[in-house]
């Protein structure tokens, strides 16, 4: 376990029930959006050259927002 996992309980205790649950939901949404962008762009279709494989996250991100 890393320091982030071990300090999660303490940080949620400091935020309280309402803001702690809200923080977890917000972080889950951010991770979900990032995962969706990356999975959509990892192998992006190209009509002329066939499927294109992006090796890095920034390549996939730039392709998504061209």
N, C-alpha and C positions, 0 to 999 in steps of 0.2 A: 504494500500500500504506500501511496505517496502522501505528501503533506496536504495536498488538496482534498483527498478523500478523508483524511483524519481530521481536518479542520472543518469539514462540511457541517457536522453536527453543531459545532460551536457557532459557526456563522449563522446557521438557521435559528439557533436559540437567541442570538443577538437581534435578528430581524423580527422575530415573533411569528405567530401562526399565520397571520394574514399576509404580511410582506414576504415571509419565507416561502410560503406556497406560491405567491405571485412571482417571486424571483425564479423558482424552479420552473414554472410554466413558461416564463419569458425565455429562459435559457434553452428550454426544450424546443420552443418554436424557432429560435435562432439556429440551433443545431439541425432541426428538421429542414429549414429552408436551405442551409448550406449543403446538406447532404443531397437534397433534391437537385440543386444546381449542379453539383459535382457529378451525380449519377446521370443526369441528362446530357452533360457535356463530355463525359469521359470518352464515349464513342459517339461522335456527332456525325449524322449522315451528310454526305456530300454527293450531289447528283452527278458530278462529273468524274470524280476520282474514287468514289466508293467511301466506305466508312473511314473516318479520320480518328485516330487514337491520340488523345492528349496525355502527355506524360506527367505534366505538372498541373496543380490546381489553378495557378494563375493563367495558364494557357486556356483551360476550360472556362474560367471566369471571363476572360477577354472575348472568347468565342461567343459566349452567351449574350454579351452586351455589345456586340458590334453593330 
